[in-house]
Amino acid sequence: MSRISREEVANLAKLARLDLAESELDEYAKQLEIILESVAKVGEVNTKDVAPMSHATGSRSEEHTSE
């Protein structure tokens, strides 16, 4: 069973101005639970020895300046 209730999904839908049918609430609760579990797994990754980055990748012009 999902830790996210139908009422929470309905409230999120209301805040996002989504018109969800009652029949959709359980399915969205399951999907949101999967997303939150995935985010939690990412948070468990040991990043102690990883240097912080300001950007995930350099700009395209930086990548091709040495050519």
Secondary structure, DSSP 8 states (H G I E B T S, - for coil): --SS-HHHHHHHHHHTT----GGGHHHHHHHHHHHHHHHHHHHTS--TTS---SSSS--HHHHTTT-
